[in-house]
Amino acid sequence: MRPVLLFTALPLAAAAAPEFDDVSAVLAGILGERDGVPALAAAAVHKGELVAAGASGLRKIGRPEQVTLADRFHLGSCTKSMTATLAAILVREGAITWETGPEDVLERVDLHPKFAGVTLEQLLSNTGGGPKRPPAGLWRQAWEGRGAPQRQRLEFARGILQAPPAYAPGEGYAYSNAGFAIAGAMLEAAAGDPYEDLLAEKLFKPLGMTSAGFRAPGKNGTVAQPFGHNPGPVDPEPRGDNPRAIAPAGAVHCTVTDWAKYAALHLGHGPPGLLDRQERSFLHKPRGNKDAYALGWVPARKDWAGGPCLWHNGSNTMWYAWIWLAPEREFAAMAVTNIGRKTGEPAVEDALDALIDRYLPKN
């Protein structure tokens, strides 16, 4: 892979006008080869600097409005590592520990005996016995969305925890939105504020992620932001995202340039004191059967990464996002589209391949 070096990269924390490669034309070329994909946005980071970013395509099929770098895209399950990062911050602050159990912080939890001993760390590493799918009745209740989001998450957590786990905590692995929902409920109960407020205050604000928010980014009746598609456009509310009960598993939206700031944090280039080396190492350490999962990250090995790397993807069926972290090379690449995985994944993969090929420096 040969890097393109004819640019002056700008540190992500800088306030001056951005100077990075605009890859919007590259993304437009990919869209031209991938039928049915409304839009793409992508970015690359190297040594704490935004080296490339771009956006191309339509906010909404059937409308003329074009996406821009200021547009916000839904990240789906790429939210999971943000929830785990929030947990690391709250652990350092003393609000909670990695060994804390749901019964220690949640109100009136009727914990099934086989869930005994489950910890925050296990829930965030998909080793806590959380099911792949919640019980049908509990899922219907979550979609009803009654009460404040914090109350919805508490009721959802209670429903999961009173049933037998998918396996004994610490003795298996299953990718589980429910496990992250329980962890999110624990964090907000321990810290005394809603999950959304905690993530905004503890993570987005220090990183300067001013575009970050929750659920689908647009509003019904306007095209000021991209719409999700499945395969046609879906109004942001009420069905433009999964229930608020599982927000800690996948509800964040932001611009790709703000997402790049988050990636830089996990490469060791965030604001001083926000996430130190030891905390990053803890979050990135593989757990589970065959080291299947870290805390919100999927471990992998790629030749181009120069050693162990991390990735995650995400989709609420109307958007599709993917991020790569290569810590040994201090490099990250991320791409997102406003259509679900079946149609959007090939275009996202093409965008990531292009960024890695162009911007990952050789050793």
C-alpha positions as CSV (number, residue, x, y, z in Angstrom):
1,M,0.0,0.0,0.0
2,R,1.4,3.4,-1.0
3,P,0.6,6.5,0.9
4,V,-0.3,9.8,-0.7
5,L,1.9,12.4,1.0
6,L,1.0,15.5,-1.0
7,F,-0.9,17.2,1.8
8,T,-0.5,18.9,5.1
9,A,-2.4,17.0,7.7
10,L,-4.1,18.9,10.6
11,P,-4.2,17.7,14.2
12,L,-7.7,16.8,15.1
13,A,-7.7,19.0,18.1
14,A,-6.8,22.1,16.1
15,A,-9.3,24.9,15.4
16,A,-7.8,26.2,12.2
17,A,-9.4,25.5,8.8
18,P,-9.0,21.8,7.9
19,E,-6.2,20.8,5.6
20,F,-6.6,17.2,4.6
21,D,-7.2,15.2,1.4
22,D,-10.8,15.5,0.2
23,V,-11.7,12.0,-1.0
24,S,-15.3,12.9,-2.0
25,A,-14.5,12.2,-5.6
26,V,-13.2,8.7,-4.7
27,L,-16.4,8.0,-2.9
28,A,-18.4,9.2,-5.8
29,G,-16.6,6.8,-8.0
30,I,-17.5,3.9,-5.7
31,L,-21.1,5.0,-5.6
32,G,-21.1,4.9,-9.4
33,E,-20.2,1.2,-9.3
34,R,-22.6,0.2,-6.5
35,D,-26.3,0.4,-7.4
36,G,-28.8,1.4,-4.8
37,V,-26.4,3.0,-2.3
38,P,-27.6,6.6,-1.6
39,A,-24.4,8.1,0.0
40,L,-21.0,7.4,1.5
41,A,-18.8,9.2,4.0
42,A,-15.4,8.2,5.1
43,A,-12.2,9.4,6.9
44,A,-8.7,8.3,7.8
45,V,-6.5,9.2,10.7
46,H,-2.7,8.8,11.1
47,K,-0.7,9.7,14.3
48,G,-3.6,11.9,15.6
49,E,-4.1,13.8,12.4
50,L,-7.0,13.7,10.0
51,V,-5.4,12.9,6.7
52,A,-8.4,12.3,4.5
53,A,-12.2,12.7,4.6
54,G,-15.0,13.0,2.2
55,A,-18.7,12.6,1.6
56,S,-20.7,11.9,-1.6
57,G,-24.2,11.0,-2.7
58,L,-27.8,11.7,-1.7
59,R,-29.3,12.4,1.7
60,K,-32.5,10.8,0.6
61,I,-33.3,8.7,-2.5
62,G,-35.8,10.6,-4.7
63,R,-34.5,14.0,-3.5
64,P,-31.7,16.2,-4.9
65,E,-30.0,17.2,-1.6
66,Q,-26.4,16.1,-1.5
67,V,-24.5,14.9,1.6
68,T,-21.6,17.0,2.9
69,L,-18.9,16.5,5.5
70,A,-21.1,18.3,8.0
71,D,-23.7,15.6,7.7
72,R,-24.3,13.1,10.5
73,F,-24.5,9.4,10.0
74,H,-25.7,6.7,12.3
75,L,-23.0,4.4,13.6
76,G,-25.0,1.5,14.8
77,S,-23.1,-1.0,17.0
78,C,-19.9,1.1,16.6
79,T,-21.5,2.8,19.6
80,K,-20.5,-0.2,21.7
81,S,-16.9,0.8,22.2
82,M,-18.1,4.3,23.2
83,T,-20.2,2.7,25.9
84,A,-17.2,0.7,27.1
85,T,-15.0,3.9,27.0
86,L,-17.6,5.7,29.1
87,A,-17.4,2.8,31.6
88,A,-13.6,3.2,31.8
89,I,-14.0,6.9,32.6
90,L,-16.6,6.2,35.3
91,V,-14.4,3.4,36.7
92,R,-11.5,5.9,37.0
93,E,-13.8,8.4,38.7
94,G,-14.9,5.8,41.2
95,A,-18.6,5.7,40.2
96,I,-18.5,2.0,39.4
97,T,-15.9,-0.9,39.1
98,W,-15.4,-3.5,36.5
99,E,-16.5,-6.1,39.0
100,T,-19.8,-4.4,39.8
101,G,-22.8,-6.5,39.2
102,P,-26.3,-5.4,38.1
103,E,-27.8,-6.1,41.5
104,D,-25.2,-3.7,43.1
105,V,-26.6,-0.6,41.3
106,L,-30.0,-1.3,39.7
107,E,-33.2,-0.9,41.5
108,R,-35.3,-4.0,42.4
109,V,-33.6,-6.5,40.1
110,D,-34.8,-10.1,40.4
111,L,-31.5,-11.7,39.3
112,H,-31.9,-15.2,38.0
113,P,-29.6,-17.5,40.0
114,K,-27.6,-18.5,37.0
115,F,-26.8,-14.8,36.3
116,A,-25.1,-14.7,39.8
117,G,-21.6,-13.1,39.6
118,V,-22.0,-11.4,36.3
119,T,-19.9,-8.2,36.1
120,L,-19.8,-5.0,34.1
121,E,-16.6,-6.1,32.4
122,Q,-18.3,-9.4,31.3
123,L,-21.4,-7.6,29.9
124,L,-19.2,-5.2,27.9
125,S,-17.1,-8.1,26.5
126,N,-20.1,-10.2,25.4
127,T,-19.1,-12.9,28.0
128,G,-21.8,-12.1,30.6
129,G,-24.5,-14.5,29.4
130,G,-26.5,-12.0,27.6
131,P,-28.7,-13.5,24.9
132,K,-28.2,-12.9,21.2
133,R,-31.9,-12.0,21.0
134,P,-34.2,-10.8,23.8
135,P,-37.4,-12.6,24.6
136,A,-40.1,-11.6,22.1
137,G,-42.4,-10.1,24.7
138,L,-39.7,-8.0,26.2
139,W,-38.7,-6.8,22.7
140,R,-42.2,-5.7,21.9
141,Q,-42.3,-3.8,25.2
142,A,-39.1,-2.1,24.3
143,W,-40.6,-0.9,21.0
144,E,-43.5,0.6,22.8
145,G,-41.1,3.0,24.4
146,R,-43.0,3.9,27.5
147,G,-41.5,6.3,29.9
148,A,-38.1,8.1,29.9
149,P,-35.2,6.3,28.2
150,Q,-33.5,5.7,31.5
151,R,-36.7,3.9,32.8
152,Q,-37.0,1.9,29.5
153,R,-33.4,0.6,29.9
154,L,-34.0,-0.3,33.5
155,E,-37.1,-2.3,32.7
156,F,-35.4,-4.0,29.8
157,A,-32.4,-4.9,32.0
158,R,-34.8,-6.3,34.6
159,G,-36.5,-8.4,32.0
160,I,-33.3,-9.9,30.7
161,L,-31.8,-10.6,34.1
162,Q,-34.8,-12.4,35.5
163,A,-34.5,-15.1,32.8
164,P,-31.8,-17.7,32.6
165,P,-28.6,-16.5,30.8
166,A,-27.6,-17.8,27.5
167,Y,-24.6,-19.5,29.3
168,A,-22.9,-19.1,32.6
169,P,-21.3,-15.7,32.9
170,G,-17.6,-15.9,32.1
171,E,-17.9,-19.3,30.5
172,G,-19.0,-18.5,27.0
173,Y,-19.5,-15.9,24.4
174,A,-22.4,-14.4,22.5
175,Y,-22.7,-11.1,20.7
176,S,-25.4,-9.4,22.7
177,N,-27.1,-6.0,22.4
178,A,-28.9,-6.9,25.6
179,G,-25.7,-7.2,27.5
180,F,-24.7,-3.7,26.5
181,A,-28.1,-2.4,27.3
182,I,-27.7,-3.8,30.9
183,A,-24.2,-2.3,31.1
184,G,-25.6,1.1,30.0
185,A,-28.3,0.9,32.6
186,M,-25.7,0.1,35.2
187,L,-23.6,3.1,34.2
188,E,-26.4,5.6,34.4
189,A,-27.7,4.2,37.7
190,A,-24.2,4.4,39.2
191,A,-23.4,7.9,38.0
192,G,-26.9,9.3,38.5
193,D,-27.5,10.7,35.0
194,P,-29.0,9.3,31.8
195,Y,-26.7,7.4,29.5
196,E,-27.0,10.0,26.7
197,D,-26.1,12.8,29.1
198,L,-23.1,10.9,30.4
199,L,-21.7,10.0,27.0
200,A,-22.2,13.6,25.8
201,E,-20.5,15.1,28.9
202,K,-17.8,12.6,29.6
203,L,-16.7,11.7,26.0
204,F,-18.2,13.9,23.2
205,K,-17.6,17.2,24.9
206,P,-13.9,16.6,25.8
207,L,-13.3,15.3,22.2
208,G,-15.1,18.3,20.6
209,M,-17.5,16.0,18.9
210,T,-20.1,18.7,18.5
211,S,-22.1,16.8,15.9
212,A,-22.6,13.7,18.1
213,G,-26.1,12.7,19.1
214,F,-28.5,9.8,19.4
215,R,-30.9,7.9,17.1
216,A,-31.4,8.8,13.4
217,P,-29.9,12.2,12.8
218,G,-32.7,13.8,10.7
219,K,-36.2,15.1,11.3
220,N,-39.4,14.0,9.7
221,G,-40.5,16.4,6.9
222,T,-37.1,17.9,6.2
223,V,-34.0,16.7,4.3
224,A,-31.4,18.7,6.4
225,Q,-29.6,15.5,7.3
226,P,-29.3,12.0,5.7
227,F,-32.2,9.5,6.0
228,G,-31.6,5.8,6.5
229,H,-32.9,3.5,3.9
230,N,-34.2,-0.1,3.9
231,P,-34.2,-0.1,0.9
232,G,-36.3,3.1,0.5
233,P,-36.0,6.1,2.8
234,V,-37.3,5.7,6.4
235,D,-38.6,8.6,8.5
236,P,-36.3,9.2,11.5
237,E,-39.2,8.8,13.9
238,P,-40.7,6.6,15.2
239,R,-39.0,3.7,13.4
240,G,-35.8,5.2,12.2
241,D,-33.8,3.5,15.0
242,N,-33.9,0.6,17.4
243,P,-35.7,1.1,20.8
244,R,-34.2,3.5,23.3
245,A,-33.9,0.6,25.7
246,I,-30.8,-0.7,23.8
247,A,-29.2,2.7,23.0
248,P,-25.9,1.8,24.7
249,A,-25.6,-1.0,22.1
250,G,-26.0,1.2,19.1
251,A,-27.6,4.6,18.9
252,V,-24.9,7.3,18.2
253,H,-24.7,9.5,15.2
254,C,-22.1,12.0,14.2
255,T,-20.0,13.3,11.3
256,V,-17.2,11.2,10.0
257,T,-14.7,13.9,11.0
258,D,-16.0,13.8,14.6
259,W,-15.8,10.0,14.5
260,A,-12.2,10.4,13.5
261,K,-11.6,12.3,16.7
262,Y,-12.9,9.3,18.6
263,A,-10.6,7.0,16.6
264,A,-7.6,9.2,17.4
265,L,-8.4,8.8,21.1
266,H,-8.2,5.0,20.9
267,L,-4.8,5.4,19.1
268,G,-3.4,7.4,22.0
269,H,-3.9,10.9,20.6
270,G,-6.8,12.2,22.6
271,P,-7.0,15.1,25.1
272,P,-4.6,14.6,28.0
273,G,-6.2,12.6,30.8
274,L,-9.3,11.4,28.9
275,L,-8.1,7.8,28.2
276,D,-4.6,6.7,29.3
277,R,-2.5,3.9,27.9
278,Q,-3.5,1.4,30.6
279,E,-7.2,2.0,30.0
280,R,-6.8,1.7,26.3
281,S,-5.0,-1.6,26.8
282,F,-7.8,-2.9,29.1
283,L,-10.5,-1.9,26.6
284,H,-8.6,-3.5,23.6
285,K,-7.7,-6.8,25.4
286,P,-9.5,-9.8,23.8
287,R,-11.8,-11.8,25.9
288,G,-14.1,-14.8,25.5
289,N,-13.8,-18.1,23.5
290,K,-10.9,-17.8,21.1
291,D,-10.4,-14.2,22.1
292,A,-13.6,-13.4,20.2
293,Y,-14.2,-9.9,21.6
294,A,-12.6,-7.0,23.5
295,L,-14.7,-4.3,25.2
296,G,-16.7,-2.9,22.3
297,W,-14.1,-4.0,19.7
298,V,-13.5,-7.1,17.6
299,P,-9.8,-8.2,17.7
300,A,-8.1,-9.2,14.4
301,R,-4.8,-9.5,12.7
302,K,-4.1,-8.0,9.3
303,D,-0.7,-7.8,7.5
304,W,-1.3,-4.2,6.7
305,A,-1.9,-3.3,10.3
306,G,1.5,-4.4,11.4
307,G,0.2,-6.6,14.2
308,P,-3.0,-6.9,16.2
309,C,-5.8,-4.6,15.2
310,L,-9.4,-3.9,16.1
311,W,-12.6,-3.3,14.1
312,H,-16.3,-3.0,14.5
313,N,-19.3,-2.6,12.2
314,G,-22.8,-1.5,12.9
315,S,-26.2,-1.4,11.4
316,N,-29.8,-0.7,12.6
317,T,-30.9,-2.1,9.2
318,M,-31.1,1.4,7.7
319,W,-27.4,2.5,8.0
320,Y,-24.1,0.6,7.8
321,A,-20.8,1.7,9.4
322,W,-17.4,0.2,9.8
323,I,-14.2,1.3,11.6
324,W,-10.6,-0.2,11.6
325,L,-8.0,0.6,14.2
326,A,-4.3,-0.3,13.6
327,P,-2.6,0.7,16.9
328,E,0.8,-0.5,15.8
329,R,0.6,1.9,12.8
330,E,-1.3,4.6,14.7
331,F,-3.8,4.5,11.9
332,A,-7.6,4.3,11.6
333,A,-10.1,4.2,8.7
334,M,-13.9,4.5,8.9
335,A,-16.7,4.6,6.5
336,V,-20.5,4.7,6.7
337,T,-23.5,4.7,4.4
338,N,-27.2,5.5,4.8
339,I,-28.6,2.1,3.8
340,G,-28.6,-1.2,5.5
341,R,-25.9,-3.8,5.4
342,K,-27.1,-6.0,2.5
343,T,-26.8,-3.1,0.0
344,G,-24.3,-0.9,1.8
345,E,-21.6,-3.2,3.0
346,P,-19.8,-3.6,-0.4
347,A,-19.6,0.1,-0.9
348,V,-18.3,0.7,2.7
349,E,-15.7,-2.0,2.1
350,D,-14.6,-0.4,-1.1
351,A,-14.2,3.0,0.7
352,L,-12.1,1.4,3.5
353,D,-9.9,-0.4,1.0
354,A,-9.3,2.9,-0.8
355,L,-8.4,4.7,2.4
356,I,-6.0,2.0,3.6
357,D,-4.4,1.7,0.2
358,R,-3.9,5.5,-0.2
359,Y,-3.2,6.7,3.4
360,L,-1.6,3.9,5.4
361,P,2.1,4.6,5.3
362,K,4.6,1.8,4.8
363,N,6.8,0.8,7.6
